[in-house]
Amino acid sequence: MPSPATLLPLAANTTDDAAESVTNAASFIEENWATWLSIGLRILLIVVIAALLRSVVRKALTKLISRMNTSAEAVEGTALGGLLVNAERRRQRSEAIGSVLRSVASFLILGTAALMVLAALKIDLAPLLASAGVAGVAIGFGARNLVTDFLSGVFMIMEDQYGVGDKIDAGVASGEVIEVGLRVTKLRGDNGEIWYVRNGEIKRIGNLSQGWATAGVAVQVKPTENLAHIRRVVQEVADSLAKESPWDERLWGPVEVLGLDEVLLASMTVKVSAKTMPGQQFAVERELRWRIKEAFDAAGIRIIGGLPDASEPEEAPDPSASVAPPSALANPSSPQSMATNPIPAPSSPGNPRISK
C-alpha cells in the first residue's frame, strides 16, 4: 500500500487537471454563449413565424371553402339551384380543393422552415439536397402511376369536369358519379354495379349531365301514308306534351318534326327531335313514343309491325308453295337414276365363275 506522502502529488495533479478543465469549459461557454443564444433565438423565430404563417394560410383557405359552400347553399332549393348547382357536388369539390391547397401550403411552409433551421445550425445542405433529389427521382419512377392519378384528379376537380350526380362515359366504364377522389372516381353502372376507375386511366370523358340533351324518336310508317297528315298529328302531340307538367319543365325547346329520315319500298321513317334537360332525354323519348302511338292509332295511321287494316285485301297464298321440287330420280337417264340400277347378270353360261 503506497504511503500518504506518495499519494499527495497525484491528488494535487488531479485537482489541477479538474480545475483546468472547468476553466476551459467556462471560457468556452463565455466565448460562445452569445453565438448560441443568437442561433437559438433565430431558430425560435423561424419556428414561430412558420407556425403563424401556416395557421393563417390554413384559416384563410378554410374561410374561402366555407364561402364557396355558403354560395352554393344560398341557391339550393330554388328552381335555378336545381338546374345549375348541386350542393353535394359543390361541397365535395370545394373540400377536395381545400384539402389539396392546405396540404401543399403546409408542405411548403414547414419544408422551408426546416431548411432554414438546418442552415442556422451551420449544417451543409448540399449532401442533403442531393440525397433528397435522388430519392425523389426514385420515388417518382416507382410511384409514377400514383402521381399520375393524383395530378389527374386534381385537374379534374379544379376544372369541374364532372361531379357527384353526373352521368359520364369515361371510356373504361360509364355510369353515375357517386364519389370523386384525388386518386379514384367511383361510378354506379346502369345495372347497379360500382366501378372504381383510377383518374390516370381516364383519357376522355363524356359528361351527359351538363348543358342540354337531345331526345330523338324515329317512327316507321307505311309508305302510302299522307305526310302532311303525319306532321299535323305529331305536332298536336308535341303541343300537348309541352303544356303538361312535368314535361313543360323537362323540355327546353319545341318538339320538331325533322322530316323523312329514310324511305324504303315497304316503309318510311319519320324523325322527331326535342331539346331537353340533361339526363331527361330518355324519359321524354318514352313519353313521345307512347303519345305518338296512341295518336296514330286514333288517326288511323298504320305503323310498321302493327295490325293490318281490315279494308286491305289479304294476299292470296302462293299455290306453288305446297308443291315439292322435282326429284332427280324421276328421270331414268339422270346420273342419280343410273347409279341406282342393279348390276346386270352374266349373258352366257360359259363365262368363268369364281368359286371358293
Contacts in CASP RR format, 6 or more apart in sequence:
PFRMAT RR
TARGET T0000
AUTHOR 0000-0000-0000
METHOD contacts of the structure
MODEL  1
MPSPATLLPLAANTTDDAAESVTNAASFIEENWATWLSIGLRILLIVVIA
ALLRSVVRKALTKLISRMNTSAEAVEGTALGGLLVNAERRRQRSEAIGSV
LRSVASFLILGTAALMVLAALKIDLAPLLASAGVAGVAIGFGARNLVTDF
LSGVFMIMEDQYGVGDKIDAGVASGEVIEVGLRVTKLRGDNGEIWYVRNG
EIKRIGNLSQGWATAGVAVQVKPTENLAHIRRVVQEVADSLAKESPWDER
LWGPVEVLGLDEVLLASMTVKVSAKTMPGQQFAVERELRWRIKEAFDAAG
IRIIGGLPDASEPEEAPDPSASVAPPSALANPSSPQSMATNPIPAPSSPG
NPRISK
39 120 0 8 1.000
39 121 0 8 1.000
40 120 0 8 1.000
42 120 0 8 1.000
43 117 0 8 1.000
43 120 0 8 1.000
43 121 0 8 1.000
46 113 0 8 1.000
46 116 0 8 1.000
46 117 0 8 1.000
46 120 0 8 1.000
47 113 0 8 1.000
47 117 0 8 1.000
49 113 0 8 1.000
50 109 0 8 1.000
50 110 0 8 1.000
50 112 0 8 1.000
50 113 0 8 1.000
53 109 0 8 1.000
54 105 0 8 1.000
54 106 0 8 1.000
54 109 0 8 1.000
54 110 0 8 1.000
57 102 0 8 1.000
57 105 0 8 1.000
57 109 0 8 1.000
58 102 0 8 1.000
58 105 0 8 1.000
58 106 0 8 1.000
61 98 0 8 1.000
61 101 0 8 1.000
61 102 0 8 1.000
61 105 0 8 1.000
62 98 0 8 1.000
62 102 0 8 1.000
64 98 0 8 1.000
65 94 0 8 1.000
65 95 0 8 1.000
65 97 0 8 1.000
65 98 0 8 1.000
68 90 0 8 1.000
68 94 0 8 1.000
69 90 0 8 1.000
69 91 0 8 1.000
69 94 0 8 1.000
72 85 0 8 1.000
72 87 0 8 1.000
72 90 0 8 1.000
72 91 0 8 1.000
72 94 0 8 1.000
73 87 0 8 1.000
75 81 0 8 1.000
75 84 0 8 1.000
75 85 0 8 1.000
76 82 0 8 1.000
76 85 0 8 1.000
76 87 0 8 1.000
83 277 0 8 1.000
86 163 0 8 1.000
86 164 0 8 1.000
86 165 0 8 1.000
88 164 0 8 1.000
88 165 0 8 1.000
89 163 0 8 1.000
89 164 0 8 1.000
89 165 0 8 1.000
89 166 0 8 1.000
92 163 0 8 1.000
92 164 0 8 1.000
92 179 0 8 1.000
92 180 0 8 1.000
93 157 0 8 1.000
93 160 0 8 1.000
93 163 0 8 1.000
93 180 0 8 1.000
96 157 0 8 1.000
96 180 0 8 1.000
96 181 0 8 1.000
96 182 0 8 1.000
97 157 0 8 1.000
97 158 0 8 1.000
100 154 0 8 1.000
100 157 0 8 1.000
100 182 0 8 1.000
115 125 0 8 1.000
118 125 0 8 1.000
118 128 0 8 1.000
119 125 0 8 1.000
140 147 0 8 1.000
145 198 0 8 1.000
145 200 0 8 1.000
146 183 0 8 1.000
148 200 0 8 1.000
149 182 0 8 1.000
149 183 0 8 1.000
149 184 0 8 1.000
149 198 0 8 1.000
149 199 0 8 1.000
149 200 0 8 1.000
150 182 0 8 1.000
150 183 0 8 1.000
150 199 0 8 1.000
152 199 0 8 1.000
152 200 0 8 1.000
152 202 0 8 1.000
153 181 0 8 1.000
153 182 0 8 1.000
153 183 0 8 1.000
153 185 0 8 1.000
153 199 0 8 1.000
153 200 0 8 1.000
154 182 0 8 1.000
156 162 0 8 1.000
156 180 0 8 1.000
156 185 0 8 1.000
156 199 0 8 1.000
156 202 0 8 1.000
156 205 0 8 1.000
157 180 0 8 1.000
157 181 0 8 1.000
157 182 0 8 1.000
161 205 0 8 1.000
161 207 0 8 1.000
162 168 0 8 1.000
162 177 0 8 1.000
162 180 0 8 1.000
162 185 0 8 1.000
162 205 0 8 1.000
162 207 0 8 1.000
162 209 0 8 1.000
163 177 0 8 1.000
163 180 0 8 1.000
164 177 0 8 1.000
164 178 0 8 1.000
164 179 0 8 1.000
164 180 0 8 1.000
165 176 0 8 1.000
165 177 0 8 1.000
165 178 0 8 1.000
165 209 0 8 1.000
166 176 0 8 1.000
166 177 0 8 1.000
166 207 0 8 1.000
166 208 0 8 1.000
166 209 0 8 1.000
166 210 0 8 1.000
167 174 0 8 1.000
167 175 0 8 1.000
167 176 0 8 1.000
167 177 0 8 1.000
167 207 0 8 1.000
167 208 0 8 1.000
167 209 0 8 1.000
167 279 0 8 1.000
168 174 0 8 1.000
168 175 0 8 1.000
168 177 0 8 1.000
168 187 0 8 1.000
168 205 0 8 1.000
168 206 0 8 1.000
168 207 0 8 1.000
168 208 0 8 1.000
168 209 0 8 1.000
169 175 0 8 1.000
169 205 0 8 1.000
169 206 0 8 1.000
169 208 0 8 1.000
170 185 0 8 1.000
170 187 0 8 1.000
170 197 0 8 1.000
170 202 0 8 1.000
170 204 0 8 1.000
170 205 0 8 1.000
170 206 0 8 1.000
171 202 0 8 1.000
171 203 0 8 1.000
171 204 0 8 1.000
172 195 0 8 1.000
172 197 0 8 1.000
172 201 0 8 1.000
172 202 0 8 1.000
173 187 0 8 1.000
173 189 0 8 1.000
173 195 0 8 1.000
173 197 0 8 1.000
174 187 0 8 1.000
174 189 0 8 1.000
174 190 0 8 1.000
175 187 0 8 1.000
175 188 0 8 1.000
175 189 0 8 1.000
175 190 0 8 1.000
175 195 0 8 1.000
176 187 0 8 1.000
176 188 0 8 1.000
176 189 0 8 1.000
177 185 0 8 1.000
177 186 0 8 1.000
177 187 0 8 1.000
178 186 0 8 1.000
178 187 0 8 1.000
178 188 0 8 1.000
178 194 0 8 1.000
179 185 0 8 1.000
179 186 0 8 1.000
180 186 0 8 1.000
181 199 0 8 1.000
182 199 0 8 1.000
183 198 0 8 1.000
183 199 0 8 1.000
184 196 0 8 1.000
184 197 0 8 1.000
184 198 0 8 1.000
184 199 0 8 1.000
185 196 0 8 1.000
185 197 0 8 1.000
185 198 0 8 1.000
185 199 0 8 1.000
185 202 0 8 1.000
186 194 0 8 1.000
186 195 0 8 1.000
186 196 0 8 1.000
186 197 0 8 1.000
187 194 0 8 1.000
187 195 0 8 1.000
187 197 0 8 1.000
188 194 0 8 1.000
188 195 0 8 1.000
189 195 0 8 1.000
208 278 0 8 1.000
208 279 0 8 1.000
209 278 0 8 1.000
209 279 0 8 1.000
210 278 0 8 1.000
211 278 0 8 1.000
212 252 0 8 1.000
212 275 0 8 1.000
212 276 0 8 1.000
212 277 0 8 1.000
212 278 0 8 1.000
213 275 0 8 1.000
213 276 0 8 1.000
213 277 0 8 1.000
213 278 0 8 1.000
213 279 0 8 1.000
213 280 0 8 1.000
213 281 0 8 1.000
214 273 0 8 1.000
214 274 0 8 1.000
214 275 0 8 1.000
214 276 0 8 1.000
214 281 0 8 1.000
215 273 0 8 1.000
215 274 0 8 1.000
215 275 0 8 1.000
215 276 0 8 1.000
215 280 0 8 1.000
215 281 0 8 1.000
215 282 0 8 1.000
215 284 0 8 1.000
215 285 0 8 1.000
215 288 0 8 1.000
216 271 0 8 1.000
216 272 0 8 1.000
216 273 0 8 1.000
216 274 0 8 1.000
216 281 0 8 1.000
216 285 0 8 1.000
216 288 0 8 1.000
217 271 0 8 1.000
217 272 0 8 1.000
217 273 0 8 1.000
217 285 0 8 1.000
217 288 0 8 1.000
217 289 0 8 1.000
217 292 0 8 1.000
218 261 0 8 1.000
218 269 0 8 1.000
218 270 0 8 1.000
218 271 0 8 1.000
218 272 0 8 1.000
219 234 0 8 1.000
219 269 0 8 1.000
219 270 0 8 1.000
219 272 0 8 1.000
219 289 0 8 1.000
219 292 0 8 1.000
219 296 0 8 1.000
219 303 0 8 1.000
220 267 0 8 1.000
220 268 0 8 1.000
220 269 0 8 1.000
220 270 0 8 1.000
220 303 0 8 1.000
220 304 0 8 1.000
221 230 0 8 1.000
221 267 0 8 1.000
221 268 0 8 1.000
221 270 0 8 1.000
221 296 0 8 1.000
221 301 0 8 1.000
221 302 0 8 1.000
221 303 0 8 1.000
221 304 0 8 1.000
222 267 0 8 1.000
222 268 0 8 1.000
222 302 0 8 1.000
222 303 0 8 1.000
222 304 0 8 1.000
223 263 0 8 1.000
223 264 0 8 1.000
223 265 0 8 1.000
223 266 0 8 1.000
223 267 0 8 1.000
223 268 0 8 1.000
225 268 0 8 1.000
225 301 0 8 1.000
225 302 0 8 1.000
227 260 0 8 1.000
227 270 0 8 1.000
229 299 0 8 1.000
229 301 0 8 1.000
230 270 0 8 1.000
230 301 0 8 1.000
231 257 0 8 1.000
231 259 0 8 1.000
233 292 0 8 1.000
233 295 0 8 1.000
233 296 0 8 1.000
233 299 0 8 1.000
233 301 0 8 1.000
234 255 0 8 1.000
234 257 0 8 1.000
234 270 0 8 1.000
234 272 0 8 1.000
234 292 0 8 1.000
234 295 0 8 1.000
235 255 0 8 1.000
235 257 0 8 1.000
236 295 0 8 1.000
237 255 0 8 1.000
237 288 0 8 1.000
237 291 0 8 1.000
237 292 0 8 1.000
237 295 0 8 1.000
238 254 0 8 1.000
238 255 0 8 1.000
238 256 0 8 1.000
238 257 0 8 1.000
238 272 0 8 1.000
238 274 0 8 1.000
238 288 0 8 1.000
240 291 0 8 1.000
241 247 0 8 1.000
241 251 0 8 1.000
241 255 0 8 1.000
241 287 0 8 1.000
241 288 0 8 1.000
241 291 0 8 1.000
242 248 0 8 1.000
242 251 0 8 1.000
242 253 0 8 1.000
242 254 0 8 1.000
242 255 0 8 1.000
247 284 0 8 1.000
247 287 0 8 1.000
249 277 0 8 1.000
250 276 0 8 1.000
250 277 0 8 1.000
250 280 0 8 1.000
250 283 0 8 1.000
250 284 0 8 1.000
251 274 0 8 1.000
251 275 0 8 1.000
251 276 0 8 1.000
251 284 0 8 1.000
252 275 0 8 1.000
252 276 0 8 1.000
252 277 0 8 1.000
253 274 0 8 1.000
253 275 0 8 1.000
254 274 0 8 1.000
255 272 0 8 1.000
255 273 0 8 1.000
255 274 0 8 1.000
255 288 0 8 1.000
256 272 0 8 1.000
256 273 0 8 1.000
256 274 0 8 1.000
257 270 0 8 1.000
257 271 0 8 1.000
257 272 0 8 1.000
258 271 0 8 1.000
258 272 0 8 1.000
258 273 0 8 1.000
259 270 0 8 1.000
259 271 0 8 1.000
260 268 0 8 1.000
260 269 0 8 1.000
260 270 0 8 1.000
260 271 0 8 1.000
261 269 0 8 1.000
261 270 0 8 1.000
261 271 0 8 1.000
262 268 0 8 1.000
262 269 0 8 1.000
263 269 0 8 1.000
266 304 0 8 1.000
267 304 0 8 1.000
272 288 0 8 1.000
272 292 0 8 1.000
274 284 0 8 1.000
274 288 0 8 1.000
276 284 0 8 1.000
293 303 0 8 1.000
296 302 0 8 1.000
296 303 0 8 1.000
302 308 0 8 1.000
302 309 0 8 1.000
308 314 0 8 1.000
328 334 0 8 1.000
328 336 0 8 1.000
328 337 0 8 1.000
329 336 0 8 1.000
329 337 0 8 1.000
329 340 0 8 1.000
330 337 0 8 1.000
331 337 0 8 1.000
332 338 0 8 1.000
END
